[in-house]
Amino acid sequence: MRQQHQQQHQQLNEGLRAEDLKEMVKETFKVDTYASKMGEDKDVCVLTFEVKDRSPAKDLMEFVEKGFSFVLDSDLARARMKMEPTMYS
């Protein structure tokens, strides 16, 4: 019974592969459009990627946050610029 219970809660770990988000992420990104939450603006660079939907935006956020030791933080927000209503940054 205990073994059956453990199998129900196994975590599925998948990673992004090359071009998984190709059609979802805009080809350009913005630099320092927003103020840093993690330090002085002169010391921290803030990059903004625009993604067409929440789920792929979350995938990109997690990939960046977990995949690079120099990344201090990543965040997901509905885009506030003049974009389609389903864009996330």
PyMOL Python script that loads the backbone (N, CA, C, O; Angstrom):
from pymol import cmd

cmd.read_pdbstr("""\
ATOM      1  N   MET A   1       0.819  -1.192   0.000  1.00  0.00           N
ATOM      2  CA  MET A   1       0.000   0.000   0.000  1.00  0.00           C
ATOM      3  C   MET A   1       0.865   1.260   0.000  1.00  0.00           C
ATOM      4  O   MET A   1       0.571   2.213  -0.721  1.00  0.00           O
ATOM      5  N   ARG A   2       1.926   1.268   0.802  1.00  0.00           N
ATOM      6  CA  ARG A   2       2.800   2.432   0.869  1.00  0.00           C
ATOM      7  C   ARG A   2       3.478   2.687  -0.485  1.00  0.00           C
ATOM      8  O   ARG A   2       3.589   3.835  -0.915  1.00  0.00           O
ATOM      9  N   GLN A   3       3.926   1.625  -1.150  1.00  0.00           N
ATOM     10  CA  GLN A   3       4.573   1.774  -2.446  1.00  0.00           C
ATOM     11  C   GLN A   3       3.599   2.347  -3.475  1.00  0.00           C
ATOM     12  O   GLN A   3       3.989   3.180  -4.294  1.00  0.00           O
ATOM     13  N   GLN A   4       2.362   1.921  -3.445  1.00  0.00           N
ATOM     14  CA  GLN A   4       1.354   2.443  -4.364  1.00  0.00           C
ATOM     15  C   GLN A   4       1.142   3.932  -4.113  1.00  0.00           C
ATOM     16  O   GLN A   4       1.017   4.696  -5.070  1.00  0.00           O
ATOM     17  N   HIS A   5       1.099   4.362  -2.865  1.00  0.00           N
ATOM     18  CA  HIS A   5       0.917   5.768  -2.518  1.00  0.00           C
ATOM     19  C   HIS A   5       2.089   6.609  -3.038  1.00  0.00           C
ATOM     20  O   HIS A   5       1.874   7.718  -3.527  1.00  0.00           O
ATOM     21  N   GLN A   6       3.314   6.105  -2.941  1.00  0.00           N
ATOM     22  CA  GLN A   6       4.483   6.825  -3.407  1.00  0.00           C
ATOM     23  C   GLN A   6       4.452   6.994  -4.925  1.00  0.00           C
ATOM     24  O   GLN A   6       4.860   8.038  -5.435  1.00  0.00           O
ATOM     25  N   GLN A   7       3.987   6.009  -5.633  1.00  0.00           N
ATOM     26  CA  GLN A   7       3.940   6.092  -7.087  1.00  0.00           C
ATOM     27  C   GLN A   7       2.959   7.159  -7.562  1.00  0.00           C
ATOM     28  O   GLN A   7       3.169   7.745  -8.624  1.00  0.00           O
ATOM     29  N   GLN A   8       1.929   7.419  -6.832  1.00  0.00           N
ATOM     30  CA  GLN A   8       0.945   8.422  -7.221  1.00  0.00           C
ATOM     31  C   GLN A   8       1.512   9.834  -7.152  1.00  0.00           C
ATOM     32  O   GLN A   8       0.991  10.731  -7.814  1.00  0.00           O
ATOM     33  N   HIS A   9       2.555  10.052  -6.378  1.00  0.00           N
ATOM     34  CA  HIS A   9       3.081  11.398  -6.173  1.00  0.00           C
ATOM     35  C   HIS A   9       4.474  11.600  -6.764  1.00  0.00           C
ATOM     36  O   HIS A   9       5.200  12.496  -6.331  1.00  0.00           O
ATOM     37  N   GLN A  10       4.855  10.794  -7.732  1.00  0.00           N
ATOM     38  CA  GLN A  10       6.147  10.983  -8.371  1.00  0.00           C
ATOM     39  C   GLN A  10       6.095  12.226  -9.245  1.00  0.00           C
ATOM     40  O   GLN A  10       5.120  12.462  -9.958  1.00  0.00           O
ATOM     41  N   GLN A  11       7.147  13.007  -9.179  1.00  0.00           N
ATOM     42  CA  GLN A  11       7.223  14.226  -9.957  1.00  0.00           C
ATOM     43  C   GLN A  11       7.697  13.917 -11.367  1.00  0.00           C
ATOM     44  O   GLN A  11       8.635  13.142 -11.556  1.00  0.00           O
ATOM     45  N   LEU A  12       7.061  14.510 -12.342  1.00  0.00           N
ATOM     46  CA  LEU A  12       7.464  14.375 -13.736  1.00  0.00           C
ATOM     47  C   LEU A  12       8.382  15.546 -14.063  1.00  0.00           C
ATOM     48  O   LEU A  12       7.968  16.701 -13.960  1.00  0.00           O
ATOM     49  N   ASN A  13       9.603  15.268 -14.449  1.00  0.00           N
ATOM     50  CA  ASN A  13      10.568  16.314 -14.781  1.00  0.00           C
ATOM     51  C   ASN A  13      10.838  16.286 -16.276  1.00  0.00           C
ATOM     52  O   ASN A  13      11.373  15.312 -16.805  1.00  0.00           O
ATOM     53  N   GLU A  14      10.467  17.351 -16.939  1.00  0.00           N
ATOM     54  CA  GLU A  14      10.728  17.487 -18.362  1.00  0.00           C
ATOM     55  C   GLU A  14      11.470  18.787 -18.581  1.00  0.00           C
ATOM     56  O   GLU A  14      11.317  19.726 -17.800  1.00  0.00           O
ATOM     57  N   GLY A  15      12.253  18.855 -19.607  1.00  0.00           N
ATOM     58  CA  GLY A  15      12.975  20.076 -19.921  1.00  0.00           C
ATOM     59  C   GLY A  15      12.567  20.611 -21.275  1.00  0.00           C
ATOM     60  O   GLY A  15      11.935  19.922 -22.076  1.00  0.00           O
ATOM     61  N   LEU A  16      12.944  21.851 -21.511  1.00  0.00           N
ATOM     62  CA  LEU A  16      12.696  22.437 -22.817  1.00  0.00           C
ATOM     63  C   LEU A  16      13.755  21.950 -23.784  1.00  0.00           C
ATOM     64  O   LEU A  16      14.912  21.757 -23.411  1.00  0.00           O
ATOM     65  N   ARG A  17      13.356  21.757 -25.007  1.00  0.00           N
ATOM     66  CA  ARG A  17      14.280  21.362 -26.058  1.00  0.00           C
ATOM     67  C   ARG A  17      14.404  22.506 -27.057  1.00  0.00           C
ATOM     68  O   ARG A  17      13.593  23.432 -27.059  1.00  0.00           O
ATOM     69  N   ALA A  18      15.404  22.435 -27.887  1.00  0.00           N
ATOM     70  CA  ALA A  18      15.620  23.466 -28.905  1.00  0.00           C
ATOM     71  C   ALA A  18      14.344  23.691 -29.708  1.00  0.00           C
ATOM     72  O   ALA A  18      13.721  22.745 -30.190  1.00  0.00           O
ATOM     73  N   GLU A  19      13.981  24.920 -29.839  1.00  0.00           N
ATOM     74  CA  GLU A  19      12.846  25.394 -30.634  1.00  0.00           C
ATOM     75  C   GLU A  19      11.471  25.040 -30.058  1.00  0.00           C
ATOM     76  O   GLU A  19      10.469  25.204 -30.754  1.00  0.00           O
ATOM     77  N   ASP A  20      11.389  24.563 -28.816  1.00  0.00           N
ATOM     78  CA  ASP A  20      10.085  24.285 -28.195  1.00  0.00           C
ATOM     79  C   ASP A  20       9.210  25.536 -28.125  1.00  0.00           C
ATOM     80  O   ASP A  20       7.992  25.446 -28.276  1.00  0.00           O
ATOM     81  N   LEU A  21       9.814  26.687 -27.899  1.00  0.00           N
ATOM     82  CA  LEU A  21       9.052  27.928 -27.732  1.00  0.00           C
ATOM     83  C   LEU A  21       9.215  28.875 -28.922  1.00  0.00           C
ATOM     84  O   LEU A  21       8.879  30.056 -28.832  1.00  0.00           O
ATOM     85  N   LYS A  22       9.723  28.361 -30.019  1.00  0.00           N
ATOM     86  CA  LYS A  22      10.062  29.194 -31.179  1.00  0.00           C
ATOM     87  C   LYS A  22       8.907  30.085 -31.644  1.00  0.00           C
ATOM     88  O   LYS A  22       9.120  31.270 -31.900  1.00  0.00           O
ATOM     89  N   GLU A  23       7.742  29.566 -31.754  1.00  0.00           N
ATOM     90  CA  GLU A  23       6.594  30.336 -32.242  1.00  0.00           C
ATOM     91  C   GLU A  23       5.889  31.112 -31.128  1.00  0.00           C
ATOM     92  O   GLU A  23       4.955  31.869 -31.393  1.00  0.00           O
ATOM     93  N   MET A  24       6.332  30.927 -29.892  1.00  0.00           N
ATOM     94  CA  MET A  24       5.647  31.545 -28.752  1.00  0.00           C
ATOM     95  C   MET A  24       6.362  32.787 -28.210  1.00  0.00           C
ATOM     96  O   MET A  24       5.722  33.661 -27.625  1.00  0.00           O
ATOM     97  N   VAL A  25       7.675  32.869 -28.399  1.00  0.00           N
ATOM     98  CA  VAL A  25       8.471  33.966 -27.840  1.00  0.00           C
ATOM     99  C   VAL A  25       8.845  34.936 -28.953  1.00  0.00           C
ATOM    100  O   VAL A  25       9.315  34.524 -30.014  1.00  0.00           O
ATOM    101  N   LYS A  26       8.632  36.232 -28.704  1.00  0.00           N
ATOM    102  CA  LYS A  26       9.036  37.223 -29.702  1.00  0.00           C
ATOM    103  C   LYS A  26      10.542  37.168 -29.913  1.00  0.00           C
ATOM    104  O   LYS A  26      11.291  36.843 -28.993  1.00  0.00           O
ATOM    105  N   GLU A  27      10.979  37.483 -31.112  1.00  0.00           N
ATOM    106  CA  GLU A  27      12.393  37.371 -31.466  1.00  0.00           C
ATOM    107  C   GLU A  27      13.267  38.428 -30.802  1.00  0.00           C
ATOM    108  O   GLU A  27      14.479  38.239 -30.700  1.00  0.00           O
ATOM    109  N   THR A  28      12.695  39.516 -30.355  1.00  0.00           N
ATOM    110  CA  THR A  28      13.460  40.567 -29.683  1.00  0.00           C
ATOM    111  C   THR A  28      13.087  40.604 -28.209  1.00  0.00           C
ATOM    112  O   THR A  28      12.005  40.166 -27.817  1.00  0.00           O
ATOM    113  N   PHE A  29      13.998  41.133 -27.396  1.00  0.00           N
ATOM    114  CA  PHE A  29      13.724  41.311 -25.979  1.00  0.00           C
ATOM    115  C   PHE A  29      14.123  42.721 -25.579  1.00  0.00           C
ATOM    116  O   PHE A  29      14.840  43.401 -26.312  1.00  0.00           O
ATOM    117  N   LYS A  30      13.659  43.158 -24.418  1.00  0.00           N
ATOM    118  CA  LYS A  30      13.916  44.516 -23.949  1.00  0.00           C
ATOM    119  C   LYS A  30      14.914  44.475 -22.795  1.00  0.00           C
ATOM    120  O   LYS A  30      14.957  43.514 -22.027  1.00  0.00           O
ATOM    121  N   VAL A  31      15.710  45.527 -22.688  1.00  0.00           N
ATOM    122  CA  VAL A  31      16.722  45.629 -21.645  1.00  0.00           C
ATOM    123  C   VAL A  31      16.429  46.847 -20.781  1.00  0.00           C
ATOM    124  O   VAL A  31      16.275  47.957 -21.290  1.00  0.00           O
ATOM    125  N   ASP A  32      16.354  46.630 -19.473  1.00  0.00           N
ATOM    126  CA  ASP A  32      16.169  47.688 -18.474  1.00  0.00           C
ATOM    127  C   ASP A  32      14.929  48.551 -18.701  1.00  0.00           C
ATOM    128  O   ASP A  32      14.950  49.749 -18.418  1.00  0.00           O
ATOM    129  N   THR A  33      13.860  47.959 -19.204  1.00  0.00           N
ATOM    130  CA  THR A  33      12.591  48.676 -19.308  1.00  0.00           C
ATOM    131  C   THR A  33      11.974  48.855 -17.925  1.00  0.00           C
ATOM    132  O   THR A  33      11.288  49.843 -17.665  1.00  0.00           O
ATOM    133  N   TYR A  34      12.219  47.900 -17.051  1.00  0.00           N
ATOM    134  CA  TYR A  34      11.686  47.921 -15.690  1.00  0.00           C
ATOM    135  C   TYR A  34      12.817  48.104 -14.688  1.00  0.00           C
ATOM    136  O   TYR A  34      13.967  47.768 -14.968  1.00  0.00           O
ATOM    137  N   ALA A  35      12.484  48.637 -13.523  1.00  0.00           N
ATOM    138  CA  ALA A  35      13.454  48.811 -12.448  1.00  0.00           C
ATOM    139  C   ALA A  35      13.746  47.452 -11.810  1.00  0.00           C
ATOM    140  O   ALA A  35      12.890  46.568 -11.779  1.00  0.00           O
ATOM    141  N   SER A  36      14.949  47.309 -11.311  1.00  0.00           N
ATOM    142  CA  SER A  36      15.353  46.068 -10.657  1.00  0.00           C
ATOM    143  C   SER A  36      14.688  45.928  -9.294  1.00  0.00           C
ATOM    144  O   SER A  36      14.538  46.905  -8.561  1.00  0.00           O
ATOM    145  N   LYS A  37      14.289  44.694  -8.962  1.00  0.00           N
ATOM    146  CA  LYS A  37      13.748  44.384  -7.636  1.00  0.00           C
ATOM    147  C   LYS A  37      14.841  43.801  -6.736  1.00  0.00           C
ATOM    148  O   LYS A  37      14.641  43.652  -5.531  1.00  0.00           O
ATOM    149  N   MET A  38      15.993  43.473  -7.320  1.00  0.00           N
ATOM    150  CA  MET A  38      17.024  42.720  -6.607  1.00  0.00           C
ATOM    151  C   MET A  38      18.285  43.534  -6.299  1.00  0.00           C
ATOM    152  O   MET A  38      19.292  42.966  -5.876  1.00  0.00           O
ATOM    153  N   GLY A  39      18.245  44.808  -6.497  1.00  0.00           N
ATOM    154  CA  GLY A  39      19.426  45.623  -6.240  1.00  0.00           C
ATOM    155  C   GLY A  39      19.334  46.949  -6.970  1.00  0.00           C
ATOM    156  O   GLY A  39      18.290  47.310  -7.514  1.00  0.00           O
ATOM    157  N   GLU A  40      20.435  47.658  -6.971  1.00  0.00           N
ATOM    158  CA  GLU A  40      20.496  48.950  -7.650  1.00  0.00           C
ATOM    159  C   GLU A  40      20.444  48.755  -9.166  1.00  0.00           C
ATOM    160  O   GLU A  40      21.047  47.824  -9.700  1.00  0.00           O
ATOM    161  N   ASP A  41      19.724  49.633  -9.847  1.00  0.00           N
ATOM    162  CA  ASP A  41      19.613  49.531 -11.303  1.00  0.00           C
ATOM    163  C   ASP A  41      20.977  49.565 -11.989  1.00  0.00           C
ATOM    164  O   ASP A  41      21.157  48.948 -13.039  1.00  0.00           O
ATOM    165  N   LYS A  42      21.935  50.279 -11.406  1.00  0.00           N
ATOM    166  CA  LYS A  42      23.277  50.363 -12.010  1.00  0.00           C
ATOM    167  C   LYS A  42      24.028  49.032 -11.917  1.00  0.00           C
ATOM    168  O   LYS A  42      25.000  48.814 -12.640  1.00  0.00           O
ATOM    169  N   ASP A  43      23.575  48.141 -11.021  1.00  0.00           N
ATOM    170  CA  ASP A  43      24.265  46.865 -10.801  1.00  0.00           C
ATOM    171  C   ASP A  43      23.548  45.663 -11.399  1.00  0.00           C
ATOM    172  O   ASP A  43      24.133  44.585 -11.509  1.00  0.00           O
ATOM    173  N   VAL A  44      22.289  45.834 -11.787  1.00  0.00           N
ATOM    174  CA  VAL A  44      21.467  44.702 -12.233  1.00  0.00           C
ATOM    175  C   VAL A  44      20.830  45.025 -13.578  1.00  0.00           C
ATOM    176  O   VAL A  44      20.300  46.117 -13.777  1.00  0.00           O
ATOM    177  N   CYS A  45      20.885  44.084 -14.482  1.00  0.00           N
ATOM    178  CA  CYS A  45      20.260  44.222 -15.796  1.00  0.00           C
ATOM    179  C   CYS A  45      18.932  43.460 -15.778  1.00  0.00           C
ATOM    180  O   CYS A  45      18.892  42.293 -15.389  1.00  0.00           O
ATOM    181  N   VAL A  46      17.845  44.115 -16.198  1.00  0.00           N
ATOM    182  CA  VAL A  46      16.526  43.488 -16.242  1.00  0.00           C
ATOM    183  C   VAL A  46      16.168  43.233 -17.707  1.00  0.00           C
ATOM    184  O   VAL A  46      16.069  44.168 -18.502  1.00  0.00           O
ATOM    185  N   LEU A  47      15.975  41.955 -18.054  1.00  0.00           N
ATOM    186  CA  LEU A  47      15.591  41.574 -19.416  1.00  0.00           C
ATOM    187  C   LEU A  47      14.108  41.242 -19.447  1.00  0.00           C
ATOM    188  O   LEU A  47      13.583  40.634 -18.514  1.00  0.00           O
ATOM    189  N   THR A  48      13.435  41.641 -20.517  1.00  0.00           N
ATOM    190  CA  THR A  48      12.014  41.347 -20.681  1.00  0.00           C
ATOM    191  C   THR A  48      11.812  40.570 -21.978  1.00  0.00           C
ATOM    192  O   THR A  48      12.137  41.050 -23.064  1.00  0.00           O
ATOM    193  N   PHE A  49      11.273  39.368 -21.844  1.00  0.00           N
ATOM    194  CA  PHE A  49      10.909  38.547 -22.993  1.00  0.00           C
ATOM    195  C   PHE A  49       9.393  38.550 -23.092  1.00  0.00           C
ATOM    196  O   PHE A  49       8.709  38.443 -22.074  1.00  0.00           O
ATOM    197  N   GLU A  50       8.858  38.670 -24.297  1.00  0.00           N
ATOM    198  CA  GLU A  50       7.414  38.660 -24.499  1.00  0.00           C
ATOM    199  C   GLU A  50       7.001  37.315 -25.084  1.00  0.00           C
ATOM    200  O   GLU A  50       7.552  36.859 -26.086  1.00  0.00           O
ATOM    201  N   VAL A  51       6.019  36.692 -24.436  1.00  0.00           N
ATOM    202  CA  VAL A  51       5.583  35.344 -24.791  1.00  0.00           C
ATOM    203  C   VAL A  51       4.078  35.363 -25.038  1.00  0.00           C
ATOM    204  O   VAL A  51       3.350  36.090 -24.362  1.00  0.00           O
ATOM    205  N   LYS A  52       3.609  34.576 -25.993  1.00  0.00           N
ATOM    206  CA  LYS A  52       2.222  34.649 -26.448  1.00  0.00           C
ATOM    207  C   LYS A  52       1.177  34.079 -25.501  1.00  0.00           C
ATOM    208  O   LYS A  52      -0.007  34.369 -25.678  1.00  0.00           O
ATOM    209  N   ASP A  53       1.547  33.293 -24.516  1.00  0.00           N
ATOM    210  CA  ASP A  53       0.542  32.713 -23.620  1.00  0.00           C
ATOM    211  C   ASP A  53       1.185  32.422 -22.265  1.00  0.00           C
ATOM    212  O   ASP A  53       2.408  32.339 -22.154  1.00  0.00           O
ATOM    213  N   ARG A  54       0.357  32.271 -21.245  1.00  0.00           N
ATOM    214  CA  ARG A  54       0.854  32.103 -19.878  1.00  0.00           C
ATOM    215  C   ARG A  54       1.673  30.818 -19.683  1.00  0.00           C
ATOM    216  O   ARG A  54       2.728  30.856 -19.049  1.00  0.00           O
ATOM    217  N   SER A  55       1.212  29.705 -20.207  1.00  0.00           N
ATOM    218  CA  SER A  55       1.899  28.435 -19.989  1.00  0.00           C
ATOM    219  C   SER A  55       3.319  28.429 -20.564  1.00  0.00           C
ATOM    220  O   SER A  55       4.247  28.055 -19.847  1.00  0.00           O
ATOM    221  N   PRO A  56       3.530  28.824 -21.821  1.00  0.00           N
ATOM    222  CA  PRO A  56       4.903  28.884 -22.319  1.00  0.00           C
ATOM    223  C   PRO A  56       5.729  29.968 -21.621  1.00  0.00           C
ATOM    224  O   PRO A  56       6.945  29.826 -21.491  1.00  0.00           O
ATOM    225  N   ALA A  57       5.090  31.037 -21.175  1.00  0.00           N
ATOM    226  CA  ALA A  57       5.805  32.077 -20.427  1.00  0.00           C
ATOM    227  C   ALA A  57       6.332  31.500 -19.117  1.00  0.00           C
ATOM    228  O   ALA A  57       7.457  31.791 -18.713  1.00  0.00           O
ATOM    229  N   LYS A  58       5.521  30.686 -18.463  1.00  0.00           N
ATOM    230  CA  LYS A  58       5.951  30.038 -17.218  1.00  0.00           C
ATOM    231  C   LYS A  58       7.097  29.065 -17.501  1.00  0.00           C
ATOM    232  O   LYS A  58       8.054  28.999 -16.729  1.00  0.00           O
ATOM    233  N   ASP A  59       7.009  28.312 -18.594  1.00  0.00           N
ATOM    234  CA  ASP A  59       8.082  27.389 -18.967  1.00  0.00           C
ATOM    235  C   ASP A  59       9.399  28.139 -19.166  1.00  0.00           C
ATOM    236  O   ASP A  59      10.445  27.704 -18.685  1.00  0.00           O
ATOM    237  N   LEU A  60       9.343  29.274 -19.881  1.00  0.00           N
ATOM    238  CA  LEU A  60      10.550  30.066 -20.114  1.00  0.00           C
ATOM    239  C   LEU A  60      11.088  30.628 -18.805  1.00  0.00           C
ATOM    240  O   LEU A  60      12.296  30.604 -18.569  1.00  0.00           O
ATOM    241  N   MET A  61      10.207  31.131 -17.957  1.00  0.00           N
ATOM    242  CA  MET A  61      10.613  31.681 -16.668  1.00  0.00           C
ATOM    243  C   MET A  61      11.349  30.631 -15.833  1.00  0.00           C
ATOM    244  O   MET A  61      12.410  30.912 -15.275  1.00  0.00           O
ATOM    245  N   GLU A  62      10.793  29.436 -15.749  1.00  0.00           N
ATOM    246  CA  GLU A  62      11.415  28.370 -14.964  1.00  0.00           C
ATOM    247  C   GLU A  62      12.738  27.916 -15.578  1.00  0.00           C
ATOM    248  O   GLU A  62      13.687  27.612 -14.854  1.00  0.00           O
ATOM    249  N   PHE A  63      12.803  27.869 -16.896  1.00  0.00           N
ATOM    250  CA  PHE A  63      14.042  27.491 -17.569  1.00  0.00           C
ATOM    251  C   PHE A  63      15.161  28.486 -17.258  1.00  0.00           C
ATOM    252  O   PHE A  63      16.284  28.092 -16.942  1.00  0.00           O
ATOM    253  N   VAL A  64      14.846  29.764 -17.350  1.00  0.00           N
ATOM    254  CA  VAL A  64      15.841  30.805 -17.087  1.00  0.00           C
ATOM    255  C   VAL A  64      16.262  30.789 -15.620  1.00  0.00           C
ATOM    256  O   VAL A  64      17.448  30.886 -15.306  1.00  0.00           O
ATOM    257  N   GLU A  65      15.292  30.667 -14.735  1.00  0.00           N
ATOM    258  CA  GLU A  65      15.582  30.715 -13.302  1.00  0.00           C
ATOM    259  C   GLU A  65      16.416  29.513 -12.838  1.00  0.00           C
ATOM    260  O   GLU A  65      17.329  29.668 -12.027  1.00  0.00           O
ATOM    261  N   LYS A  66      16.107  28.331 -13.346  1.00  0.00           N
ATOM    262  CA  LYS A  66      16.799  27.121 -12.905  1.00  0.00           C
ATOM    263  C   LYS A  66      18.055  26.811 -13.717  1.00  0.00           C
ATOM    264  O   LYS A  66      18.926  26.076 -13.252  1.00  0.00           O
ATOM    265  N   GLY A  67      18.152  27.359 -14.914  1.00  0.00           N
ATOM    266  CA  GLY A  67      19.219  26.967 -15.815  1.00  0.00           C
ATOM    267  C   GLY A  67      20.465  27.820 -15.781  1.00  0.00           C
ATOM    268  O   GLY A  67      21.478  27.448 -16.375  1.00  0.00           O
ATOM    269  N   PHE A  68      20.421  28.961 -15.100  1.00  0.00           N
ATOM    270  CA  PHE A  68      21.559  29.871 -15.115  1.00  0.00           C
ATOM    271  C   PHE A  68      21.833  30.372 -13.704  1.00  0.00           C
ATOM    272  O   PHE A  68      20.980  31.015 -13.091  1.00  0.00           O
ATOM    273  N   SER A  69      23.022  30.078 -13.190  1.00  0.00           N
ATOM    274  CA  SER A  69      23.346  30.433 -11.808  1.00  0.00           C
ATOM    275  C   SER A  69      23.463  31.942 -11.592  1.00  0.00           C
ATOM    276  O   SER A  69      23.323  32.407 -10.460  1.00  0.00           O
ATOM    277  N   PHE A  70      23.715  32.710 -12.640  1.00  0.00           N
ATOM    278  CA  PHE A  70      23.873  34.156 -12.488  1.00  0.00           C
ATOM    279  C   PHE A  70      22.538  34.911 -12.490  1.00  0.00           C
ATOM    280  O   PHE A  70      22.521  36.117 -12.242  1.00  0.00           O
ATOM    281  N   VAL A  71      21.432  34.234 -12.761  1.00  0.00           N
ATOM    282  CA  VAL A  71      20.112  34.867 -12.741  1.00  0.00           C
ATOM    283  C   VAL A  71      19.660  35.011 -11.296  1.00  0.00           C
ATOM    284  O   VAL A  71      19.582  34.024 -10.564  1.00  0.00           O
ATOM    285  N   LEU A  72      19.360  36.241 -10.885  1.00  0.00           N
ATOM    286  CA  LEU A  72      18.948  36.500  -9.510  1.00  0.00           C
ATOM    287  C   LEU A  72      17.486  36.154  -9.274  1.00  0.00           C
ATOM    288  O   LEU A  72      17.125  35.663  -8.204  1.00  0.00           O
ATOM    289  N   ASP A  73      16.639  36.410 -10.279  1.00  0.00           N
ATOM    290  CA  ASP A  73      15.203  36.219 -10.106  1.00  0.00           C
ATOM    291  C   ASP A  73      14.544  36.224 -11.476  1.00  0.00           C
ATOM    292  O   ASP A  73      15.075  36.794 -12.430  1.00  0.00           O
ATOM    293  N   SER A  74      13.406  35.597 -11.564  1.00  0.00           N
ATOM    294  CA  SER A  74      12.574  35.711 -12.762  1.00  0.00           C
ATOM    295  C   SER A  74      11.134  35.860 -12.305  1.00  0.00           C
ATOM    296  O   SER A  74      10.762  35.418 -11.218  1.00  0.00           O
ATOM    297  N   ASP A  75      10.339  36.483 -13.144  1.00  0.00           N
ATOM    298  CA  ASP A  75       8.977  36.804 -12.754  1.00  0.00           C
ATOM    299  C   ASP A  75       8.083  36.695 -13.979  1.00  0.00           C
ATOM    300  O   ASP A  75       8.542  36.837 -15.112  1.00  0.00           O
ATOM    301  N   LEU A  76       6.818  36.445 -13.741  1.00  0.00           N
ATOM    302  CA  LEU A  76       5.830  36.322 -14.811  1.00  0.00           C
ATOM    303  C   LEU A  76       4.751  37.365 -14.590  1.00  0.00           C
ATOM    304  O   LEU A  76       4.184  37.459 -13.501  1.00  0.00           O
ATOM    305  N   ALA A  77       4.468  38.142 -15.612  1.00  0.00           N
ATOM    306  CA  ALA A  77       3.429  39.176 -15.493  1.00  0.00           C
ATOM    307  C   ALA A  77       2.734  39.337 -16.834  1.00  0.00           C
ATOM    308  O   ALA A  77       3.336  39.161 -17.893  1.00  0.00           O
ATOM    309  N   ARG A  78       1.456  39.676 -16.765  1.00  0.00           N
ATOM    310  CA  ARG A  78       0.746  40.000 -18.007  1.00  0.00           C
ATOM    311  C   ARG A  78       1.386  41.252 -18.578  1.00  0.00           C
ATOM    312  O   ARG A  78       1.623  42.218 -17.853  1.00  0.00           O
ATOM    313  N   ALA A  79       1.666  41.240 -19.865  1.00  0.00           N
ATOM    314  CA  ALA A  79       2.338  42.375 -20.509  1.00  0.00           C
ATOM    315  C   ALA A  79       1.500  43.639 -20.377  1.00  0.00           C
ATOM    316  O   ALA A  79       0.277  43.603 -20.511  1.00  0.00           O
ATOM    317  N   ARG A  80       2.167  44.746 -20.115  1.00  0.00           N
ATOM    318  CA  ARG A  80       1.472  46.012 -19.902  1.00  0.00           C
ATOM    319  C   ARG A  80       1.580  46.968 -21.074  1.00  0.00           C
ATOM    320  O   ARG A  80       0.992  48.049 -21.054  1.00  0.00           O
ATOM    321  N   MET A  81       2.315  46.584 -22.077  1.00  0.00           N
ATOM    322  CA  MET A  81       2.498  47.473 -23.226  1.00  0.00           C
ATOM    323  C   MET A  81       1.344  47.301 -24.213  1.00  0.00           C
ATOM    324  O   MET A  81       0.389  46.571 -23.946  1.00  0.00           O
ATOM    325  N   LYS A  82       1.442  47.970 -25.337  1.00  0.00           N
ATOM    326  CA  LYS A  82       0.412  47.870 -26.375  1.00  0.00           C
ATOM    327  C   LYS A  82       0.581  46.568 -27.135  1.00  0.00           C
ATOM    328  O   LYS A  82       1.140  46.535 -28.231  1.00  0.00           O
ATOM    329  N   MET A  83       0.084  45.493 -26.530  1.00  0.00           N
ATOM    330  CA  MET A  83       0.228  44.162 -27.128  1.00  0.00           C
ATOM    331  C   MET A  83      -1.112  43.466 -27.133  1.00  0.00           C
ATOM    332  O   MET A  83      -2.113  43.984 -26.639  1.00  0.00           O
ATOM    333  N   GLU A  84      -1.103  42.289 -27.699  1.00  0.00           N
ATOM    334  CA  GLU A  84      -2.289  41.441 -27.660  1.00  0.00           C
ATOM    335  C   GLU A  84      -2.620  41.132 -26.194  1.00  0.00           C
ATOM    336  O   GLU A  84      -1.712  41.074 -25.365  1.00  0.00           O
ATOM    337  N   PRO A  85      -3.900  40.934 -25.860  1.00  0.00           N
ATOM    338  CA  PRO A  85      -4.278  40.707 -24.458  1.00  0.00           C
ATOM    339  C   PRO A  85      -3.715  39.442 -23.841  1.00  0.00           C
ATOM    340  O   PRO A  85      -3.713  39.320 -22.616  1.00  0.00           O
ATOM    341  N   THR A  86      -3.234  38.494 -24.639  1.00  0.00           N
ATOM    342  CA  THR A  86      -2.709  37.246 -24.063  1.00  0.00           C
ATOM    343  C   THR A  86      -1.191  37.229 -23.977  1.00  0.00           C
ATOM    344  O   THR A  86      -0.614  36.174 -23.712  1.00  0.00           O
ATOM    345  N   MET A  87      -0.529  38.348 -24.188  1.00  0.00           N
ATOM    346  CA  MET A  87       0.934  38.399 -24.120  1.00  0.00           C
ATOM    347  C   MET A  87       1.386  38.470 -22.668  1.00  0.00           C
ATOM    348  O   MET A  87       0.762  39.134 -21.841  1.00  0.00           O
ATOM    349  N   TYR A  88       2.485  37.773 -22.370  1.00  0.00           N
ATOM    350  CA  TYR A  88       3.072  37.791 -21.028  1.00  0.00           C
ATOM    351  C   TYR A  88       4.534  38.174 -21.149  1.00  0.00           C
ATOM    352  O   TYR A  88       5.175  37.922 -22.170  1.00  0.00           O
ATOM    353  N   SER A  89       5.054  38.789 -20.092  1.00  0.00           N
ATOM    354  CA  SER A  89       6.465  39.160 -20.092  1.00  0.00           C
ATOM    355  C   SER A  89       7.103  38.731 -18.789  1.00  0.00           C
ATOM    356  O   SER A  89       8.297  38.951 -18.584  1.00  0.00           O
TER     357      SER A  89
END
""", "prot")
cmd.dss("prot")
cmd.show_as("cartoon", "prot")
cmd.util.cbc("prot")
cmd.orient("prot")
